[in-house]
């Protein structure tokens, strides 16, 4: 064991766990690529089964937050295709700007289905495909994490399924942000690999997937900022020489990632403007009485071109 303050040699990859030879050893005869494809096929089948009948009703929108997330993804694809500078300024709550940052932009998940927008403009179809895809990818990335930590094939498959189909995900089927866990295992995979091998590329990849995860779900980003430093302490202990590399490369990518969409920098401004609008709205409703609720000018801002008179 290396002494405190001395940079140790890279830690060797974990040995094959006892008993795993029967699963992934020579008798299995499968390459890593074949095993990944086999795991992916298994998770596709499990997703179709455990979310039934969603896969058969891709053009049907369920009530609730699903409609909002379908709009968010459609707006992001439209903005990227027509005028990327307008991306943060969603076409809602006119004339406020940076309205996309007033709720979860789920941009990290939108990126997964951008190619589908070349084939169809059906926002409902694309949204349903996206949330099914989060189950498959969350399971597959958790499987890859387990394999990278030395788990055998069968336990790794079970780990992927347990992660992707856990109650906290299946209970939030309408909330695409909560479903967007597909990057979390990759953050840990490359973080562990960096502290094991010391390559800057792994540190950058861990930071990249953290940014994508935060854009897929802001809550996951906040929780990650609180939990990951604690998880890193045992990894960095005795390997202090690698910490500047991790902090330097990670900080650069995080800052560029979080300011690249021009959302986070203006979040406080958006919250302040929205607070002022709501305060004025409530005050005028108090003065004018509840009967004026739907006739208030803020309704016109919220619904855009919809005439207030029609309300």
VENFENLIN-V410770 format. One record per residue. N is the residue number from 1. SS is DSSP state (hx for helix, st for strand, lp for the rest). Layout:
# VENFENLIN-V410770
N&SS  N&SS
This chain:
# VENFENLIN-V410770
1&lp  2&lp  3&lp  4&lp  5&lp  6&lp  7&lp  8&lp  9&lp  10&lp  11&lp  12&lp  13&lp  14&lp  15&lp  16&lp  17&lp  18&lp  19&lp  20&lp  21&hx  22&hx  23&hx  24&hx  25&lp  26&lp  27&lp  28&lp  29&lp  30&lp  31&lp  32&hx  33&hx  34&hx  35&hx  36&hx  37&hx  38&hx  39&hx  40&hx  41&hx  42&hx  43&hx  44&hx  45&hx  46&hx  47&hx  48&hx  49&hx  50&hx  51&lp  52&lp  53&lp  54&hx  55&hx  56&hx  57&lp  58&lp  59&lp  60&lp  61&lp  62&lp  63&lp  64&lp  65&lp  66&hx  67&hx  68&hx  69&hx  70&hx  71&hx  72&hx  73&hx  74&hx  75&hx  76&hx  77&hx  78&hx  79&hx  80&hx  81&hx  82&hx  83&lp  84&hx  85&hx  86&hx  87&lp  88&lp  89&lp  90&lp  91&lp  92&lp  93&lp  94&lp  95&lp  96&lp  97&lp  98&lp  99&hx  100&hx  101&hx  102&hx  103&lp  104&lp  105&lp  106&lp  107&hx  108&hx  109&hx  110&hx  111&hx  112&hx  113&hx  114&hx  115&hx  116&hx  117&hx  118&hx  119&lp  120&lp  121&lp  122&lp  123&hx  124&hx  125&hx  126&hx  127&hx  128&hx  129&hx  130&hx  131&hx  132&hx  133&hx  134&hx  135&hx  136&hx  137&hx  138&hx  139&hx  140&hx  141&hx  142&hx  143&hx  144&hx  145&hx  146&hx  147&hx  148&hx  149&lp  150&lp  151&lp  152&lp  153&hx  154&hx  155&hx  156&hx  157&hx  158&hx  159&hx  160&hx  161&hx  162&hx  163&hx  164&hx  165&lp  166&lp  167&hx  168&hx  169&hx  170&hx  171&lp  172&lp  173&lp  174&lp  175&lp  176&hx  177&hx  178&hx  179&hx  180&lp  181&lp  182&lp  183&lp  184&hx  185&hx  186&hx  187&hx  188&hx  189&hx  190&hx  191&hx  192&hx  193&hx  194&hx  195&hx  196&hx  197&hx  198&lp  199&lp  200&hx  201&hx  202&hx  203&hx  204&hx  205&hx  206&hx  207&hx  208&hx  209&hx  210&hx  211&hx  212&hx  213&hx  214&hx  215&hx  216&hx  217&lp  218&hx  219&hx  220&hx  221&hx  222&hx  223&hx  224&hx  225&hx  226&hx  227&hx  228&hx  229&hx  230&hx  231&hx  232&hx  233&hx  234&hx  235&hx  236&hx  237&lp  238&lp  239&lp  240&hx  241&hx  242&hx  243&hx  244&hx  245&hx  246&hx  247&hx  248&hx  249&hx  250&hx  251&hx  252&hx  253&hx  254&hx  255&hx  256&hx  257&hx  258&hx  259&hx  260&hx  261&lp  262&lp  263&lp  264&hx  265&hx  266&hx  267&hx  268&hx  269&hx  270&hx  271&hx  272&hx  273&hx  274&hx  275&hx  276&hx  277&hx  278&hx  279&hx  280&hx  281&hx  282&hx  283&hx  284&hx  285&hx  286&hx  287&hx  288&hx  289&lp  290&hx  291&hx  292&hx  293&hx  294&hx  295&hx  296&lp  297&hx  298&hx  299&hx  300&hx  301&hx  302&hx  303&hx  304&lp  305&lp  306&lp  307&lp  308&hx  309&hx  310&hx  311&lp
